Amino acid sequence: MKKRGYTLIEMLVVVAIILVVTGIGGLSIIKAMRRNDYNEMATVIPKAIAVETNKAFEEGSEKTITLDLNSKSIETGGTEKFLPENYTYSVYSVTRDLDGNIDSDGTSSKLTGSHSDIEFEIDDDGKINSVYFDGDETDSVSGFNSKYHPSILVEREGEAFCRIDIISSLYITPKIKVYRPDGSGWVLDSRI
């Protein structure tokens, strides 16, 4: 008499193979989603800043960029772009030493304590002069230059995900540098 069907061992082997393939595929999907989020942040925020600073310079008029920390969006000239949701965005002021490195004595301070809206004021020369909090011009930080500038830190679950430095210059619109964490420090993303 011939048996029909599968033995218990055959079924367990098939289930084990399916679980292994699904686990590997799931990890690949998570990595791809994080890479996509990084690429989105590394292009949307710097592009918005570059476009607005160039417009201010070309038109000779002041502009404002608003980073809304509650809705996780960036608004420029009436256009609002949403940033990936499951991240925390903070704005810091960063001081660099004479070699252009962030000072080792920890001169980096968080500007976005309990604030929800951060406004970057761009002058008619295309330079970011001030950062205002919650639309209050009396609550601001100003005087940015190539050695002292704002930086946007993006975190996921309390760990650094990327950092976007907005470095003002004397004669041109700001340089925007994107960094990713590398275990012991930050690595400049040369693609941006």
Secondary structure as UniProt FT lines:
FT   HELIX           8..59
FT   STRAND          63..68
FT   TURN            69..72
FT   STRAND          73..76
FT   TURN            77..78
FT   STRAND          79..82
FT   TURN            85..86
FT   STRAND          88..96
FT   TURN            98..99
FT   TURN            104..105
FT   STRAND          108..110
FT   STRAND          117..122
FT   TURN            124..125
FT   STRAND          128..133
FT   TURN            134..135
FT   STRAND          136..142
FT   STRAND          148..156
FT   TURN            157..158
FT   STRAND          159..167
FT   STRAND          175..181
FT   STRAND          186..188
FT   TURN            190..191
//
